[in-house]
């Protein structure tokens, strides 16, 4: 029996826009256990990214509950520490600072944690090694490929030991080769390090790399699939 609380519970979540006329998220409910890799997929405009932004506390729901690692965050006013330490965020655009090196970019979110300069540098280098980029630590974003920049963004998202990684279309801005590199990095973090990952994607091949696929339509989770053989993007025809 698993006594651990779920990594994530979303219960009857609602988010409206245009003074309530548009329901981007309309009663979405699902659960993610610790250590799972879950993909949320569906057509453009179905509410996938809005849902992920609510879980990331980048926006607030109109109704429903969000419980992360056993903690209900729905009514909390100050969510800065939650965003810094409980969830790591990776977006379609890497949002790296072009004037900083890869290792300096990974260090940025650690500035408010109290870690000393030497400890920040050691940790950032270890995270770059985890995503296969230790040899690129001194390169700046313009000197890196798209896939390499996105892997730096993944390392940065993990710098404060967040147990849950939220990825919004992490391969959406990349070609197939770069997308493969990013998905291999996520798979490695999931399998070797037990990271819980919730990923939004419109690409069924990318979704098929997850343990579970949640199908979203019109703001609701309408169904669930289990890939026959979850694996990296290169395994898909």
C-alpha positions as CSV (number, residue, x, y, z in Angstrom):
1,X,0.0,0.0,0.0
2,X,1.3,3.4,-1.0
3,X,1.1,5.8,2.0
4,X,2.5,8.8,0.2
5,X,0.0,11.6,-0.6
6,X,-0.6,12.2,-4.4
7,X,1.8,14.6,-6.0
8,X,-1.1,16.4,-7.4
9,X,-4.9,16.4,-7.0
10,X,-7.1,18.7,-9.1
11,X,-10.7,18.7,-8.0
12,X,-13.6,20.3,-10.0
13,X,-11.3,23.2,-11.1
14,X,-12.9,26.1,-13.0
15,X,-11.3,29.1,-14.6
16,X,-13.4,31.7,-16.6
17,X,-12.5,34.7,-18.7
18,X,-14.5,37.5,-20.3
19,X,-16.5,38.1,-17.1
20,X,-17.5,34.5,-16.9
21,X,-18.6,34.1,-20.5
22,X,-15.7,31.8,-21.4
23,X,-14.9,28.7,-19.4
24,X,-11.3,27.8,-20.2
25,X,-11.3,25.1,-17.5
26,X,-14.7,23.7,-16.7
27,X,-14.7,21.2,-13.8
28,X,-11.4,19.5,-14.5
29,X,-10.6,16.7,-12.1
30,X,-7.6,14.3,-12.0
31,X,-4.9,12.9,-9.8
32,X,-1.2,12.3,-10.3
33,X,0.7,10.0,-7.9
34,X,4.3,10.7,-6.9
35,X,6.8,9.5,-9.4
36,X,4.4,9.4,-12.4
37,X,4.9,11.0,-15.8
38,X,1.5,12.3,-17.0
39,X,0.8,14.0,-20.3
40,X,-2.2,16.2,-20.8
41,X,-3.2,16.5,-24.4
42,X,-6.1,17.8,-26.5
43,X,-6.9,20.2,-29.3
44,X,-5.7,23.8,-29.4
45,X,-7.8,26.0,-27.1
46,X,-9.1,23.1,-24.9
47,X,-7.7,24.6,-21.7
48,X,-4.5,22.6,-21.3
49,X,-2.1,25.5,-20.8
50,X,-4.6,27.4,-18.6
51,X,-4.9,24.3,-16.4
52,X,-1.1,24.0,-16.0
53,X,-0.8,27.7,-15.2
54,X,-3.4,27.2,-12.4
55,X,-1.4,24.3,-11.0
56,X,1.7,26.4,-11.3
57,X,0.0,29.2,-9.3
58,X,0.6,31.7,-12.2
59,X,-3.2,32.3,-12.1
60,X,-6.0,31.6,-9.6
61,X,-9.0,29.4,-10.2
62,X,-12.6,30.7,-9.8
63,X,-13.7,27.4,-8.2
64,X,-12.3,24.0,-7.2
65,X,-9.2,22.8,-5.4
66,X,-5.5,22.2,-6.2
67,X,-3.6,20.0,-3.7
68,X,0.1,19.5,-4.3
69,X,2.2,17.1,-2.2
70,X,-0.6,17.0,0.3
71,X,-1.0,20.8,0.7
72,X,-4.1,22.6,-0.5
73,X,-2.8,25.7,-2.3
74,X,-6.1,27.0,-3.5
75,X,-6.8,29.6,-0.9
76,X,-3.2,30.6,0.0
77,X,-2.4,34.2,-0.6
78,X,1.4,34.0,-0.7
79,X,2.5,31.4,-3.2
80,X,6.0,32.6,-4.0
81,X,7.7,29.9,-2.0
82,X,5.4,27.3,-3.6
83,X,6.4,28.5,-7.0
84,X,10.1,28.5,-6.0
85,X,10.4,25.2,-4.2
86,X,7.4,22.9,-4.8
87,X,7.0,23.1,-8.6
88,X,9.5,23.6,-11.3
89,X,8.3,25.3,-14.5
90,X,9.4,24.6,-18.1
91,X,7.7,26.5,-20.9
92,X,7.8,26.3,-24.7
93,X,10.1,29.3,-24.7
94,X,13.1,28.7,-22.5
95,X,13.3,32.3,-21.1
96,X,17.0,32.1,-20.4
97,X,18.9,35.3,-19.9
98,X,21.1,35.7,-23.0
99,X,23.9,37.6,-21.2
100,X,24.5,34.8,-18.7
101,X,26.2,31.5,-19.2
102,X,24.3,28.2,-18.9
103,X,25.5,27.6,-15.3
104,X,24.7,31.2,-14.3
105,X,21.2,30.8,-15.7
106,X,20.6,27.7,-13.6
107,X,21.9,29.6,-10.5
108,X,19.5,32.5,-10.8
109,X,16.5,31.0,-8.9
110,X,18.9,30.0,-6.1
111,X,19.8,33.6,-5.2
112,X,17.0,33.9,-2.7
113,X,17.6,30.5,-1.0
114,X,20.5,31.5,1.2
115,X,23.0,29.1,-0.5
116,X,26.5,30.5,-0.8
117,X,28.1,31.2,-4.1
118,X,30.2,28.0,-4.1
119,X,27.2,25.8,-3.2
120,X,25.1,27.4,-5.9
121,X,27.8,26.8,-8.5
122,X,28.3,23.2,-7.5
123,X,24.5,22.5,-7.6
124,X,24.1,24.2,-10.9
125,X,26.9,22.2,-12.5
126,X,25.4,18.9,-11.1
127,X,22.1,19.8,-12.6
128,X,23.6,20.5,-16.0
129,X,25.3,17.2,-15.8
130,X,22.0,15.5,-15.1
131,X,20.6,16.9,-18.4
132,X,23.8,16.1,-20.3
133,X,25.2,19.6,-20.6
134,X,28.1,19.9,-18.3
135,X,30.4,20.6,-21.2
136,X,28.3,23.6,-22.2
137,X,28.2,25.2,-18.7
138,X,30.2,28.2,-19.8
139,X,28.3,28.8,-23.1
140,X,25.7,31.5,-23.3
141,X,22.2,30.8,-24.8
142,X,23.0,32.3,-28.3
143,X,25.8,29.7,-28.5
144,X,23.5,26.8,-27.7
145,X,21.1,24.9,-29.9
146,X,17.3,25.1,-29.2
147,X,17.3,21.7,-27.6
148,X,20.3,22.6,-25.4
149,X,18.6,25.8,-24.3
150,X,15.5,23.9,-23.3
151,X,17.6,21.4,-21.3
152,X,19.2,24.3,-19.5
153,X,15.7,25.5,-18.7
154,X,14.9,22.1,-17.3
155,X,18.0,22.2,-15.1
156,X,17.0,25.6,-13.9
157,X,13.5,24.4,-13.1
158,X,15.0,21.8,-10.7
159,X,17.5,24.0,-9.0
160,X,15.5,24.3,-5.8
161,X,14.7,20.6,-5.5
162,X,11.1,20.9,-6.6
163,X,9.4,17.4,-6.4
164,X,7.0,18.2,-9.3
165,X,8.0,19.4,-12.8
166,X,5.4,21.2,-14.9
167,X,6.2,21.4,-18.6
168,X,4.1,23.4,-21.0
169,X,4.7,22.2,-24.6
170,X,8.5,21.7,-23.9
171,X,9.1,20.5,-27.5
172,X,6.7,22.8,-29.2
173,X,9.3,25.3,-30.5
174,X,11.9,22.6,-31.5
175,X,12.6,20.5,-34.5
176,X,12.3,16.7,-34.1
177,X,16.0,16.1,-33.3
178,X,16.0,18.8,-30.6
179,X,12.7,17.6,-29.3
180,X,14.1,14.1,-28.9
181,X,17.0,15.4,-26.8
182,X,14.6,17.2,-24.5
183,X,12.3,14.2,-24.1
184,X,15.3,12.0,-23.4
185,X,16.3,14.3,-20.6
186,X,12.8,14.3,-19.1
187,X,12.6,10.5,-19.4
188,X,16.0,10.2,-17.6
189,X,14.9,12.5,-14.8
190,X,11.7,10.5,-14.4
191,X,13.1,7.0,-14.5
192,X,16.5,7.5,-12.8
193,X,15.5,10.1,-10.2
194,X,11.8,9.5,-9.6
195,X,10.7,13.0,-10.7
196,X,7.0,13.6,-11.0
197,X,6.3,15.3,-14.3
198,X,3.0,16.8,-15.6
199,X,3.4,17.8,-19.3
200,X,1.0,19.6,-21.6
201,X,1.5,18.8,-25.3
202,X,-0.5,18.8,-28.5
203,X,1.8,16.2,-30.1
204,X,0.5,12.6,-29.7
205,X,4.1,11.3,-30.2
206,X,5.4,13.3,-27.3
207,X,2.4,12.4,-25.2
208,X,3.1,8.7,-25.8
209,X,6.4,9.0,-23.9
210,X,4.4,9.4,-20.7
211,X,3.1,6.8,-18.3
212,X,-0.4,8.1,-18.6
213,X,-2.2,10.4,-21.1
214,X,-5.1,12.5,-20.0
215,X,-7.4,13.7,-22.8
216,X,-8.7,17.2,-22.4
217,X,-11.7,18.7,-24.3
218,X,-13.6,21.9,-23.6
219,X,-12.0,22.5,-20.3
220,X,-12.6,19.0,-18.9
221,X,-10.5,15.8,-18.6
222,X,-12.7,13.5,-20.8
223,X,-10.6,10.3,-20.7
224,X,-7.4,8.6,-20.0
225,X,-5.1,6.4,-22.0
226,X,-2.1,4.2,-21.0
227,X,0.6,4.0,-23.8
228,X,1.4,0.5,-24.8
229,X,5.1,1.0,-24.4
230,X,6.0,4.4,-22.9
231,X,9.4,5.5,-24.1
232,X,11.4,8.3,-25.7
233,X,10.2,10.1,-28.8
234,X,12.5,8.2,-31.0
235,X,10.7,5.0,-30.3
236,X,7.5,6.3,-32.0
237,X,6.8,5.6,-35.6
